[in-house]
Amino acid sequence: MNGQIKIFNVYHKVAPIYGAECLCPIQVGCANSKFNLNILRDDTGDNISDLNGDCCELTAQYWVWKNFLPAHDDVGWVGFCHYRRYLNFWKHSMREPLLPTFDTISEDEFRTVILQRYTNREIHSSIPDGCGIVLPQSYSVPSGKTMLEWYMMGMHGYGLEDAIRVIKEQFPDYLEDFVRAASMHKEYRCLTYLMRRDVFDRYASWLFPFLESVRKHWRLLPEYRRNGRQEGLVAEHLFMVWLCHEIRVYGTKITECEGVLLEKPPAGNRIGPISKVYESLKLKAAWFKASLNAKRFLKKCK
C-alpha cells in the first residue's frame, strides 16, 4: 500500500513546533488545557481528550483513528512521534541496544539533516518492500531479564490481573502472544512508529476497546489515582503483545531505524557514591522480587 504518509508529532506543552510535508504537529489534552498551540487538536469530533492525563499521547492516536483518517482516503501510512522524539528513517543506530532507545541530537542537526527529508518521496524510498511497520531500534531489558520481569520491576505488576482477564474473556487469540511477549528480552518503547494504514487500523481496533474494558477496574487501584499516566504506560508495554499477534497472524514485516531525541540541558546527577551503593543493593533486591512475581503470574496465564 502506497499513498500519502502522515506522521503526527504530539505536543502537550509549549515547545518548538516542527512540521513538514509528512509531519503534522498535534496538541493533546486540549479538553483540559489552558493554552492553545494553534495546531491540530485532539478535542474535536469523536475524541478522548479529557483522558489525556491517563492515556498520554494515546488521545492523539485515537483522534487520528476516528477523525483524521476517515476524512483522508489518500493516506496510506500513519505514524506517531513526540515533540522531542523522532524517527530517522535513513539511518540504523550503531549504539548498543542496552543504551537509551533514542540517540540524542541537536535541534539544528534535526532541522537541517532529518526534518527536510520528511517528504513522501524520501520516506517511501526508505521503507523496504513488503514492510508494514517501521520502529525505532529495540531496547534490550537490562540484566538479561524478561519483559514481564521488567514490568514487575517498573510498574509493580500494575493492572496485570485485569489485563489478563480481559484478554482471556474478550481477546483469547492474544493469550499466547501475551505469554510470548512476556518471555521476550526486548521491547519497542515510547509508542513511536510508522504503520501501513491497514496495520494501524488493526492496532487501534484492538488497543482502544481493550483499554476501555480494563479502565473501570484500573481506576479502583491506588496506583491509578496516585500516579496518573497509567494507561499510557501500560499501553507502551502491551504494544509487544499486539506486535507478536500481528506478526504471527498476519505475517506483517517490520524494519528498524534510528530513533532520535532532541537534546535539552542535562538535569545533573545528585546521587553520591554511598547512595549509588545503596541504590545498587535495592535494585538487586527489586529484580529478585520482580522475577518471582513474573514466574507466579505466568502460571496463571496457562
N, C-alpha and C positions, 0 to 999 in steps of 0.2 A: 504494500500500500504506500503510495507516494503522498501527494497532497501537501498543503501548507504545514509548516511547523510552528507551533506556538508554545513557548516556554514562559511560564509565569513566575516572576521573581517576587517573593512575598515580603511585604513590609508591615511591621507592627509598631514602628516608631519612626521619628524623623531621621532621615539619613540621605546621603546622595542617591538620587534616583537614576537608574540606568534603564534605557530602553533601546531597542533595535528592531530590525525587520522581524525577527523571530522572538524577541524578548519583550514581554508585556508586564510591566510592574502592576501589582495589585495590593491594595491595603486591606488588612484583615482586622477583625474585631470592630468594624465600623459601627455596629449597633450600639456599642457602649463606649465609643471613642470620643475624646474631647477635641480632636483635631482632624483636619481633612487634608490629605496629601494631593488631592486633585488628580488622582489616577483611578484605575478600575477599583471598585469597591465590592466587598463580599456581602453587603446587606440589601441587595436588590433582588427582586424575583423570589424564587424558591431558595431559601438560604438558612444557614445555621450560625449566622454571625454572632448571635448572643452567646454561643457556646465556645467562643474563641479562647476564653480563659482556661477551658478544659481541653479543647481539641487543638489548640495552636494553629499551625498552618493548614490543618485539615479543613478549616472553614473555607479556605480558598479553593481547595480541590473539590469540595462539594459544590461550590458556586459554579466553577467551570463545568463540572459534570452536568449540572442541572440547567444552567442558563447559557453559558457561552457556546458550548459545543452544539446544542440543538439549533442554534442560530447561525452556525458556521459549518455548513456541509463540506466546505473546501478544505477543512483542517484534517490532515491525515495522521499527524503526530502531535502529542501533547506531553508537556513536561513541567516540572516544578523545581525551583531552587529558592534560595533565601537571599535576602538583601546583601549578605556578605559571602554566601557560598554559591559557587557556580561550577558548571561542567566545562572542562577544556576538551572538546571532542577531538582535537588534533594532536593530543599527546597522551602517552601512557606513563603514569607516575613511575619513577625509578626508586621511590622510597621503600623502606622495609614495611611490610604490612602491619607490624605492631605499632608503628608510629601513627599519629593522628591521620584520619581518613583524608583530610584536605590539606594540600600543600599551600603554605602562606605566600602570597604575592602582594606587591604594592598595587594601589589603585591605579597608578599611572601605567603599570605594566598591563593590568587588566583592560584598561581603556584602549591602549594602543596595540596590544597583541591579540587579545581574545574578543573583546566586545565587537570590534569591527567585522569579525568573521561570523557573527550571529545572523547569518542570512540563510535562506532556504537552500541555495546552491551549495554553500560551503558546508553546512551541517549534513545535508543529504549525501554529499560526497564522502563524508567521514564514516557513515554507517555501513557496516558490512552487509552484503547481500543476504537476505533471509533473516536478518536480525530483527527482533521485536522489542527489545528493551536495551537501553543504554544506561549504565550505572557507574558511579564513581568507584574507584578501586575498593575492594572489600577490606574489611577490618578484621584482623585476627584477634580472637579473645585472648587476653593475657594468661600466662602460666599454663597454656595448653588446656584451659578449661572449655567446657561446652557452652553453647548459647544459653541453655537452661540454668546452668550454674551462674553464668554472668547475670542473668535476670534475677535469680535469687539473691545475688550479691548486691546488685544496684537498686533493684525495686522490691527486694524482700518478698518476692512471690506475689506482689500486689495483684489482686484481681484474677489470679490464675484459676481458682476454683470455679468462679462464674464463667470464665472464658472457656474452659474445657467442657463445662456443662452445656453451654450454648453450641459449641462445636458438635458435641455428641447428638444433641437434640435437633439442631437446625442445619448443620453443615457436616454430616457424618463423613462425607467424602474427604474432608480435610483432616480427619483424625490421624491418619498415617503420615500426613505431611507435617502435622504438629510434632509428632514423635521424631520424624527425620530432622526437622529444623532444630528441635531441642537438643539433638545429639551432635549438631554441627559445631565447628570451631571457628566459624567466621560469620559476619553479617554485613549487610549494606546499611549504612547509617544515614540519618537526617532526612529520610524521605525525599531525596534528591534524585531525579531520574528523568529520562525521556522515553515514552512508550508509544508504540503504534496505537492508533485510536481504538481499535477493537480490543487490544490488550488492556488499555486503561479502563475501558468500559467494564470489562470483567473484574478488574481490581476494585473499582468504585462500587460495583454492584454487589460485591462481597463485603467490603470493608464497612460501609455505612450502615447497612442492615445489621451487621454483626455488632457494631458499636451501640446502635440503638437498643439492641436486645439486652446488652450487659449493663448499659448506663444506669438503669434503675436500681440495679444491685450494687454497682460500684459506688454510687452516691451515698450509700449507707456506711461505707468504710471510712474510718478515721483518716486514713492517708489521703483520700479524695478531698475531704473537706479541708484538711490542713495544708496540703501542698499545691493543689491545683495542677493544671497541665497534665494530669494523669492519663487522659485518653490519648493525647498526642504521644506521650512516651510509650504507652503500651502498644499503640499502632505501629510505632517505629520498630519494636521488637517483633510484632506479629507479621511484619512485611515479609520476613523469611518464610513464614508458614504459607502465605499466599504464593510466594515465588516458587517454592517447592512444588506446590499444586499446579501452578501454571506450566512449569517445565514438564512435570510428569504427565499431565492430562493433555495438554495442547502442544507439547514439544517446542514451546517458544524458546528461541535462542537469545542469549544475552551477550553483550560485549561490555568491557570496562574501558573507562578513560580516566584521565586525571581530574580530581576534584580540587578546586582552588578556593582558598579562603582569603578575603581581602584583609590585610593586616590592620591592626589597631595597636595603640601603645600597650606594652605588657603591664599586667597588674602587679607584678613583683612577687617574690616568694617570701612569705613570712614564717615559714617553718624552719626552725633552728635544728642543729644536729641531734640534740636529745629528743626533740619532738619527732624527728624522722625515724629514729629507732622505735619509739613508742608506736608511731603510725604503722611501721612495718609489722610489728607484732600483732597489732589489731587487725591488719589486713590478712595475715595468715590465718588467724582465728576465724575471721569472717568468711574466707574462702572455704575453710573446712566445714563450717556450718552450712554454707550455700551448697556444697557438694552433697552433704547428707540430705538436705531438703529436696534437692533435684532428684536424687535417686528415689526418695519416697514418693515424690509426685509422679514420676514416670510410671511407677507401678499402678497408679490409679488410671492411667490412660490406656491400659491394656485390657 
